[in-house]
Amino acid sequence: MSHEIDLEKYNIRTDLAIEAIANTKSETGIKSHVEETKNLTITTVYLDSLGSTKIGKPEGSYITIEFDDVTDYDNKEKVKEVFSEKLKEMLSFLKIKEDDLVLIVGLGNEKSTPDSLGPLVINNIVVTNHLYLLNSLGSGFKRVCALKPGVMGTTGFETSDLIKSVTESLKPELLIVVDSLASQSVERLNKTIQMTDSGINPGSGIGNNRKAINKQEIGIPVIAIGVPTVVDAVTIVSDTFNYMHKHFSYSKQNINNPFNKLIPVTSINYLKHQYSIKKQDKEQLLGMVGSLDDNELKQLIFEVLTPIGYNLMVTPKEVDFLMNQLGDIIGNGINRALHKNINNI
């Protein structure tokens, strides 16, 4: 495919800054730092105005926590602890004081499982502002209000306008919004938490842009927290092609490995092994399609699936269980970050 690729036709469906910067060749205006702790990968991305223009994300700080599993207690607690500590760092950076009022908003539709993260988080939030109004709020607890605004399709309200009205009435010093996101990678689905001080455009990951919820629109600092819970069919198909390349390369390099002869081929996780994928291997496996780079492959799949209406948004079959776990991690992680006297929930 020798013609120039027009990426405007293929709107890369990702809300994650780490995926957006992966598509840029220049690092001008973009700074990133990666650290490993408790078997988790934490990536911090800083965007200035130039970096913001390059990747189409608002300028600000983006902290991304990547993990393998939250289906067992120990792993879940590790993620919760790290998430809480990183949120504390962001609160300190924004100079949020002990007696400041915080409004937490759970975006999304609780009747749609992959979009129910925000409402599930709100179910776990320790709300305290009513105690403050009654002069019975104990020490070590911050003033907190919570809100589930629903979605425009059921309320008729632009969510940003509704939140702005509430903040004008309550006058909180900080707004925290939680929402489900979209990813450009199957590997990050339900295995990534992103938090940013740049706010959020609800629905942008699935091409359903709503008015922004950020400091410029609302008038107070905004921390947006989200987890990618859906990917589109273009992502799944293109990732499958890349997995085929990796599987082919691994099999070719390990064809005489005695270990592989002792276990079923379906039990080998080739993603855990380091190896190079040669262009000729791709072409040998898939011919002309194998010669395409990632952007060309995605555009081809996009052009095939979109006209027939098959570029679907997809979520894992166990999403119900995962959403409950993630709602607990983020909800109680926020509680730990806000309230000094809460450490073990």
Phi and psi in degrees as a GROMACS rama.xvg file:
@    title "Ramachandran Plot"
@    xaxis  label "Phi"
@    yaxis  label "Psi"
@TYPE xy
-98.7083  -13.196  SER-2
-74.8171  158.827  HIS-3
-69.7329  137.09  GLU-4
-81.4289  127.541  ILE-5
-99.9846  95.8716  ASP-6
-74.0785  -9.77316  LEU-7
-66.8521  -28.0053  GLU-8
-71.4975  -31.7501  LYS-9
-106.963  98.8303  TYR-10
-77.5273  104.114  ASN-11
-60.6552  117.241  ILE-12
-88.6005  86.4648  ARG-13
-146.564  138.381  THR-14
-101.07  0.12065  ASP-15
-93.8867  127.573  LEU-16
-64.2954  -37.1641  ALA-17
-65.9472  -27.2934  ILE-18
-79.9296  -36.5026  GLU-19
-65.2199  -40.8552  ALA-20
-73.788  -19.0761  ILE-21
-66.8472  -20.1251  ALA-22
-92.5977  3.87679  ASN-23
-104.98  142.695  THR-24
-92.7721  -25.8321  LYS-25
-104.976  143.149  SER-26
-101.452  7.52449  GLU-27
-63.9738  125.435  THR-28
87.0439  -1.05022  GLY-29
-130.615  124.882  ILE-30
-122.343  139.332  LYS-31
-139.58  150.621  SER-32
-140.018  133.652  HIS-33
-119.185  135.044  VAL-34
-136.806  154.837  GLU-35
-116.884  131.77  GLU-36
-154.171  135.821  THR-37
53.0271  37.9441  LYS-38
64.7754  20.9934  ASN-39
-114.502  149.098  LEU-40
-106.174  125.252  THR-41
-117.772  120.813  ILE-42
-116.392  125.752  THR-43
-110.455  125.443  THR-44
-117.594  131.545  VAL-45
-114.681  125.968  TYR-46
-115.557  127.31  LEU-47
-94.9646  -170.551  ASP-48
-61.5437  -36.2334  SER-49
-69.0483  -45.6313  LEU-50
-63.2218  -36.1907  GLY-51
-61.1361  -43.0641  SER-52
-64.9295  -37.6413  THR-53
-65.1399  -42.6992  LYS-54
-107.949  -0.642542  ILE-55
72.3061  27.0828  GLY-56
-119.127  146.771  LYS-57
-61.0626  147.923  PRO-58
-69.2707  148.092  GLU-59
149.261  -167.224  GLY-60
-103.134  138.042  SER-61
-127.358  120.335  TYR-62
-110.451  123.61  ILE-63
-120.585  126.248  THR-64
-109.518  120.725  ILE-65
-110.136  137.12  GLU-66
-143.522  165.504  PHE-67
-93.8174  -35.6625  ASP-68
-158.461  137.975  ASP-69
-127.716  21.7913  VAL-70
-88.0588  -6.9414  THR-71
-120.386  157.505  ASP-72
-60.9997  -46.5726  TYR-73
-61.9869  -47.4375  ASP-74
-63.6667  -41.4216  ASN-75
-61.2537  -41.4472  LYS-76
-67.2721  -35.3847  GLU-77
-62.4361  -46.4411  LYS-78
-63.5872  -42.7614  VAL-79
-61.4085  -42.7058  LYS-80
-64.721  -47.007  GLU-81
-66.5074  -42.6561  VAL-82
-58.8484  -45.327  PHE-83
-61.8445  -42.3858  SER-84
-65.4515  -41.0436  GLU-85
-68.1449  -34.6031  LYS-86
-68.092  -38.1312  LEU-87
-59.3949  -41.0641  LYS-88
-62.0306  -39.7699  GLU-89
-70.0656  -37.3464  MET-90
-62.8784  -40.1822  LEU-91
-65.7156  -41.656  SER-92
-61.3881  -37.098  PHE-93
-83.6267  -0.620338  LEU-94
60.0051  44.1139  LYS-95
-78.8598  125.08  ILE-96
-90.2679  167.369  LYS-97
-60.4421  -37.0158  GLU-98
-98.529  12.5002  ASP-99
-73.0585  147.12  ASP-100
-88.9187  131.364  LEU-101
-117.095  129.444  VAL-102
-104.654  125.572  LEU-103
-111.341  125.964  ILE-104
-120.076  126.794  VAL-105
-98.5879  102.643  GLY-106
-79.015  156.895  LEU-107
115.619  175.574  GLY-108
-107.439  110.622  ASN-109
-70.2284  -10.059  GLU-110
-88.0879  -6.94012  LYS-111
-114.89  108.876  SER-112
-51.9828  -52.2171  THR-113
-67.7049  -13.3669  PRO-114
-104.776  11.3587  ASP-115
-98.4844  8.69903  SER-116
-57.7046  -48.5942  LEU-117
-56.894  -54.2757  GLY-118
-59.5871  -37.0134  PRO-119
-65.0174  -38.0236  LEU-120
-62.6694  -44.0204  VAL-121
-59.6379  -33.7425  ILE-122
-62.5428  -21.0245  ASN-123
-102.166  -2.40375  ASN-124
-77.6676  136  ILE-125
-84.765  105.672  VAL-126
-89.1565  132.454  VAL-127
-130.661  -9.46194  THR-128
-62.8138  -31.5664  ASN-129
-65.1141  -32.4193  HIS-130
-69.5143  -37.2891  LEU-131
-62.4637  -42.3033  TYR-132
-65.5937  -23.6078  LEU-133
-95.5075  7.79743  LEU-134
58.7471  33.7256  ASN-135
-127.431  21.0629  SER-136
-81.5556  120.367  LEU-137
-71.3853  165.794  GLY-138
-69.0635  150.318  SER-139
86.3918  3.32017  GLY-140
-118.062  131.798  PHE-141
-88.519  154.017  LYS-142
-71.1845  124.207  ARG-143
-136.483  132.819  VAL-144
-118.686  155.329  CYS-145
-135.67  150.038  ALA-146
-148.09  137.253  LEU-147
-113.687  98.2925  LYS-148
-80.1308  -7.21831  PRO-149
71.9044  -162.781  GLY-150
-121.83  157.015  VAL-151
-59.8082  -31.1104  MET-152
-65.2059  -22.0493  GLY-153
-109.817  -23.38  THR-154
-102.222  -27.3077  THR-155
81.7374  -4.83521  GLY-156
-94.793  141.863  PHE-157
-70.5603  120.504  GLU-158
-56.6387  -40.3763  THR-159
-61.1125  -41.1548  SER-160
-66.9473  -39.1336  ASP-161
-64.1296  -44.7921  LEU-162
-64.6798  -40.1228  ILE-163
-62.0307  -39.7531  LYS-164
-63.6385  -41.1584  SER-165
-65.9731  -42.8588  VAL-166
-67.618  -33.2445  THR-167
-67.1063  -30.1927  GLU-168
-80.8809  -47.0949  SER-169
-77.7237  -34.1307  LEU-170
57.8906  53.4086  LYS-171
-73.2222  160.756  PRO-172
-91.6253  -13.4232  GLU-173
-149.866  141.915  LEU-174
-117.293  127.773  LEU-175
-113.696  122.657  ILE-176
-115.23  140.291  VAL-177
-123.209  133.268  VAL-178
-151.481  157.902  ASP-179
-76.569  145.124  SER-180
-119.011  174.474  LEU-181
-116.107  146.269  ALA-182
-118.867  160.842  SER-183
-102.176  10.17  GLN-184
-143.457  130.592  SER-185
-63.0126  -33.841  VAL-186
-64.7569  -23.948  GLU-187
-95.1969  -2.08468  ARG-188
-63.9527  118.998  LEU-189
60.4403  18.9368  ASN-190
-129.508  22.1096  LYS-191
-146.469  135.126  THR-192
-119.091  128.147  ILE-193
-116.196  135.457  GLN-194
-129.073  143.298  MET-195
-148.67  150.384  THR-196
-94.3483  13.394  ASP-197
-98.1541  -0.165667  SER-198
84.5649  -161.643  GLY-199
-153.345  149.926  ILE-200
-109.44  97.5834  ASN-201
-55.6471  134.348  PRO-202
81.9472  -1.2217  GLY-203
-64.0635  -32.2479  SER-204
-67.4245  -21.9067  GLY-205
-113.097  18.6939  ILE-206
75.0474  22.0868  GLY-207
-120.053  65.4819  ASN-208
-65.8467  132.356  ASN-209
-117.234  173.296  ARG-210
-61.1519  141.085  LYS-211
-63.4596  148.428  ALA-212
-116.147  96.0432  ILE-213
-149.77  -179.853  ASN-214
-62.3888  -35.2111  LYS-215
-65.1165  -39.1628  GLN-216
-83.122  -40.7414  GLU-217
-91.6158  -31.765  ILE-218
96.81  0.370423  GLY-219
-136.139  162.206  ILE-220
-57.9012  141.502  PRO-221
-126.889  127.443  VAL-222
-107.9  122.813  ILE-223
-105.765  130.471  ALA-224
-123.643  135.467  ILE-225
-156.547  163.62  GLY-226
-131.16  131.134  VAL-227
-69.0215  119.621  PRO-228
-115.2  -7.60157  THR-229
-138.595  152.298  VAL-230
-132.268  157.653  VAL-231
-90.768  167.012  ASP-232
-62.9678  -32.1265  ALA-233
-58.5323  -44.3289  VAL-234
-62.8781  -45.5592  THR-235
-62.4909  -45.7174  ILE-236
-67.9934  -44.0392  VAL-237
-66.9017  -38.6148  SER-238
-63.1401  -38.0653  ASP-239
-62.3484  -40.7441  THR-240
-60.2127  -44.1344  PHE-241
-66.4781  -36.4047  ASN-242
-66.359  -35.3821  TYR-243
-62.8254  -41.804  MET-244
-60.2346  -46.2259  HIS-245
-65.7498  -41.3817  LYS-246
-63.6428  -42.1936  HIS-247
-63.3052  -45.0267  PHE-248
-64.4493  -43.119  SER-249
-62.7141  -45.7188  TYR-250
-62.8637  -37.8378  SER-251
-66.7228  -39.3024  LYS-252
-78.8409  -20.9189  GLN-253
-118.394  24.508  ASN-254
-62.4876  -29.2592  ILE-255
-105.338  13.6515  ASN-256
-74.6361  117.052  ASN-257
-58.7176  -30.4843  PRO-258
-59.4655  -41.4204  PHE-259
-68.5176  -21.0265  ASN-260
-82.4793  -11.514  LYS-261
-94.6679  -15.2287  LEU-262
-128.779  155.803  ILE-263
-61.2227  144.644  PRO-264
-61.8392  -27.7792  VAL-265
-72.8653  -9.52866  THR-266
-95.858  -3.10584  SER-267
-90.2479  122.054  ILE-268
-93.8458  92.8999  ASN-269
-69.5313  -15.3656  TYR-270
-71.2083  -19.0924  LEU-271
-84.019  -2.07526  LYS-272
-107.992  145.191  HIS-273
-94.3397  126.654  GLN-274
-164.356  161.14  TYR-275
-97.2535  149.032  SER-276
-111.773  112.822  ILE-277
-83.6131  146.993  LYS-278
-60.192  -38.3477  LYS-279
-66.4594  -29.0997  GLN-280
-65.4869  -41.9699  ASP-281
-62.7086  -44.9072  LYS-282
-68.3146  -35.0999  GLU-283
-64.2152  -36.9168  GLN-284
-78.2919  -43.9831  LEU-285
-126.648  11.9017  LEU-286
62.1945  -131.392  GLY-287
-64.3694  -37.1427  MET-288
-63.2005  -35.6847  VAL-289
-68.0643  -17.0908  GLY-290
-85.2763  -8.16715  SER-291
-77.0216  145.293  LEU-292
-81.6461  177.462  ASP-293
-59.56  -44.3139  ASP-294
-66.0441  -40.9191  ASN-295
-65.2444  -40.5768  GLU-296
-63.7061  -44.5274  LEU-297
-64.9123  -38.7485  LYS-298
-66.1008  -39.8939  GLN-299
-60.8833  -47.5803  LEU-300
-64.9541  -39.7161  ILE-301
-59.4602  -44.6204  PHE-302
-68.7205  -24.8251  GLU-303
-80.3894  -43.8272  VAL-304
-85.9382  -34.6705  LEU-305
-64.6876  -46.84  THR-306
-61.0403  -25.7109  PRO-307
-100.012  6.09216  ILE-308
75.5718  23.7042  GLY-309
-106.497  11.1842  TYR-310
-83.91  72.0706  ASN-311
-78.3648  157.898  LEU-312
-94.5352  129.464  MET-313
-125.561  146.676  VAL-314
-136.164  155.01  THR-315
-65.6808  156.145  PRO-316
-66.6422  -27.2082  LYS-317
-94.0693  24.9772  GLU-318
-62.3276  -31.7253  VAL-319
-58.7999  -49.7233  ASP-320
-65.1152  -44.0778  PHE-321
-63.8017  -38.4656  LEU-322
-64.8472  -37.6965  MET-323
-64.1982  -40.6759  ASN-324
-65.6375  -43.9599  GLN-325
-68.725  -35.4449  LEU-326
-62.564  -37.3917  GLY-327
-68.7727  -44.8735  ASP-328
-59.7348  -50.4984  ILE-329
-74.1834  -43.6423  ILE-330
-60.8538  -52.2519  GLY-331
-77.0572  -22.5709  ASN-332
-66.1196  -39.5461  GLY-333
-64.5359  -42.4708  ILE-334
-57.0852  -45.6563  ASN-335
-63.1011  -38.1623  ARG-336
-70.8423  -33.5173  ALA-337
-88.0428  -37.252  LEU-338
-109.685  119.847  HIS-339
-65.0002  -29.63  LYS-340
-90.0915  10.7487  ASN-341
-117.588  115.509  ILE-342
-131.231  -17.4282  ASN-343
-125.446  27.6703  ASN-344
